[in-house]
Amino acid sequence: MTVSEATKKEIVKLISTELEKCCPPMVIKTRSEQGMQLMGNKEVVYGSKKELVPGMWFVGVVANKTMVSFHFFPMYYNEKTFIPLIPNSIKLLKGKTCFNYTKTEQVDIKELQALLKKGMEVWQKMGYMK
C-alpha cells in the first residue's frame, strides 16, 4: 500500500503535536516536517562504555518511504506496563518499541497521550529526567 506524502506529513504532525506537549520537561533533539525526537533532560551514563550522554532518548517519529514509524523507547524496558494503555494501537506495534502508521485514523490520540504520560513517569523513576 502506497502512503501519500500528504498523509505521512499529517501523521507526523498529529504525533509531533502530542510530543511537543511533553516539553518541558522533555527536550527536543530534532524536529522537521519528516519527524521529531525527544530525549530526557538530564545527563546520564549510558551504554557498555558507560559514556555520559546529554539525555536518554525517549521517543521519535519519522516519515519513511512506505509509512510513519513511532519509536517509543520506554516500552523496551517494561512492555507489560504499557500494553494495557494501547488496546487499539497494539496491532500497529512491530517489534518491541516501534509502531507503524499508514493512515491518519490509526493515530489514537488518547492512547498516545496515555503512553507518553506513563513513559514520562517511567523516565522520571529511572532517573532520566530532573
Buried (B, 14 or more C-beta within 10 A) or exposed (E): EEBEEEBBBBBBBBBBEBBEEBEEBBBBBEBEEBBBBBBBBBEBEBEEEEEEBEBBBBBBBBBEEEBBBBBBBBBEBEEEBBEEBBEEBEEBBEEEBBBBBBEBEBBBEEBBBBBBEBBBEBBBEBEBBE
